[in-house]
């Protein structure tokens, strides 16, 4: 079963920060890491770690895989997936609730601008 964890393990903290910083250099908006998929697999890896991160910014969330390794005290990061939508739909199970941490302030921001907000739930997807 796929495990999505909101809290990043301390042992992966610097690797996750390096991957996020590298990813943000190529994007128009700054993403924050709101979760990690199967953190135990990344902790058990030796050499290049594969990190599957849930990245969110504004109303956009993506699940991306990164290869992170250290060389001479610096980090080398590479994007491992070219089609994040297909990966997310194929491997992450549908949940009855939105993923923890994803789109944290989205509902609060909408409620400030509108009298009410309608949430649509369809077959396990928000």
Steps between C-alpha positions, in 0.01 A plus 500: 500500500624847413576717802478879472651671802466871571796522736841469334738277699797694638746272319348607165458870581802633311442275201137614480603867527757454223240337272243773573750781441616340175139456382406859590779632276310368196151611605324837490370466857663365816378160610512365853527135591175384661572129507725213407395167347651187657768676709632169637612393151701823466652453846614148412662605171875527469670726247241692300175534691171498316265750661134509399378838625161668507564864404234770534480868408178697497229277354742264325642177648725251327667174590853487358788255533856622546837329510716667765865425568784680673831569333783700653268653763237618250181343375434368153130487416327353195133470410412132461148532361393673184126431540399580859124482432516142376714400795270656756185351351655157466666458836338719766173365635188717505431636847179609660667816625739732319866407552631638829672834457414537135339832416515602867360851469295452186160469668568789740600725209185411305272559798644850540399582140162323476187460710520118469708231332367172361731200521429215259594148597502242220614138539768570753642813336463861615 
